[in-house]
Amino acid sequence: HEPKFLNKICTHVVAYVDKKLEYTEGNFDIFAQKKGLSREQIDAMLSGNLSFDTKNGEEEDGEGDAPKVSAPVTGPPKLTFPIPGSMEGVKTGSKSVLEVKHVSFRYSKDKEYLLQDCSG
């Protein structure tokens, strides 16, 4: 996506950093400013070639926790998440942790429902 487009639609930005999700309140420019990203790093990030993992960068050259630009990837960018571990306070993996009944979703009151009366 383009930063101009992201600024118009984003109210919060979520980044995957060191196997955790980090939330930044605000549009894309605020996110980039808080992360201290250069124009080159923003371009690399938007093309899927910027890693925010700080542990690998610190081990390699010890320069701190500035984002590193990795080698270009071939094909479409792929985002993978680790398999989640057990939840605190949940003793079994066979029972539902969350159940929804009669859930509906639409972007605004003047739009049609994308999901209506769903259960699961």
Number of C-alpha atoms within 10 A of each C-alpha: 7 10 15 11 11 14 16 10 10 14 13 14 17 12 14 15 14 13 11 12 11 11 12 17 12 13 19 23 16 16 19 17 10 10 13 13 17 12 10 10 19 20 15 18 18 13 14 17 18 19 20 20 17 17 13 14 18 13 10 8 8 11 10 11 13 14 19 18 17 14 10 12 11 7 6 8 12 7 7 7 8 7 6 6 6 10 10 6 6 10 9 10 9 6 8 9 9 6 7 9 9 10 11 12 13 12 9 8 7 7 9 11 13 9 11 12 11 11 10 9
